[in-house]
């Protein structure tokens, strides 16, 4: 069964994908038999070969490498590099929403969605202060 087929089967059964790895010695699929957190972004996983004749047991690490989609509830103590797939505008808006405007480009990008008008936004103006419409 290919990886694509197994992914489809997992989605069809509404299950999480299990990470498997082949034994580096005999090629038999290994089974995860223990796991422990090393940090918020990394786990150490102990794998055991299913081939009882081989008997290999080894430790592998599973670690987040980069961000593909920004979290809507980011943890202050997690720092991961951003993927090139994150659009600059989305990042600028997210930073502006946090009040962490880093530079002029970020401020410009964040204000693109803010409507402006020529006569100001103060509540003290009245309709007479607005320019008259041309006759017509």
N, C-alpha and C positions, 0 to 999 in steps of 0.2 A: 504494500500500500504506500503510495507516495505521500509526501508531506502535505501537499494540497488536499488530497483525499482525506487524510486524517484530520486536517483542520476543518473541512466541511462536515465530517462526521461529528466532531466535537461540537460544532455550532448547532447541528441538527439535534443533538441530544442535550443541548444547553449545559455543557460541562466545560470545565477549564482544561486547557491543554497541559499535558504533563511533559516536562522536559526529560528526554531520555538521551543517553549517550552510549556509544558502542565501546566495548572493552578494547583497550589499545593492544591487547595481546591476542585474543582469539576472535574478536569481532562480534561476540554475542552481546545482546542488549543488556546494559547494566540497570540495576534497580536502586533508587534512592532509599537508603535505610536510615539516614540521620541528617539533620540540618540544624544549623545555628546561625544566628544573626551576628555579623561582624561589625556592621554599622547600619544606618538607615538605608543605605543604598547597596549593600553587599551581604550575601549569605554564603556560607561555606557548607557544601553538601557532600556527604559521604555516599559513594556509590559502591555496590557490590555486584560482581559479575554473576549472571544467572547460570553460567556453565560451572557446575560443581567441580568438574575436573580442572578447570583453570584456577578458580579460587581467588582471583584478583579482587582487591578492595582498594579504593583510592578516593582522594578528596578533590573536588572541583569547586570553583567559585562561580557565583552568579551575581553579576553587578550591572546596575543601570549605567549606560554609557553617555547618553545625551537625551535631551528633551525634544519630543516630537510635537506635543500639545501642552501649552502652559496650564498649570493647575489653577483652578479657581479658588483654592484654599491652600496656597503655598506655605510650606514650613520654613521658618526663618533660618533654621540650621541645615537646610539641604541646598547644596550648590552643585548644579550639574551644567555642563556646557549645552548651549542651545544648538539644535540641528539647523542646518541651512534651510530646511523646509519651512521654518517658522517665518511668516511674512513680517517685514519690518513694520508695517502699519499696525498689525495686531499687537506686536511687542510694544510699540510706542503707546498705543491706547491702554494696554495693561499697566505700563509703568506710570502713565499719567493718572490713571484711576487710583493708584496707590499713593499719589502725591509725591512720587519719586522722579520728578522730571529731571533727567540727567543732562540734557543739552538743548540747544535751540531747535534742532531737528525734531526731537521728541515732542517739544511743545508745539511746534508747527503741525506735526502729524496728528496730535491729540485735538487740536482746535479745528481741524478740517470739517468735523461734523457739527460745529457750533454755528448756528445761523447768526448773522449780524445784520444791522440795518444802518441807514445813514443818519437817522435822527436821534440816536441814543436809546438807552433802555431805562432811563430814570422814570419813576412813577410820577414825578412832579410836572412832566410836560402835558400840554393839552392839545386838542385837535387843531387849534388856531396856529400853533407853532409848526404844524406840518405844511410842506409846500402845497400850494393850490394846484389842483388838476388843471391841465390846459383845456380851454374851451373847445367844445367840439361836439 
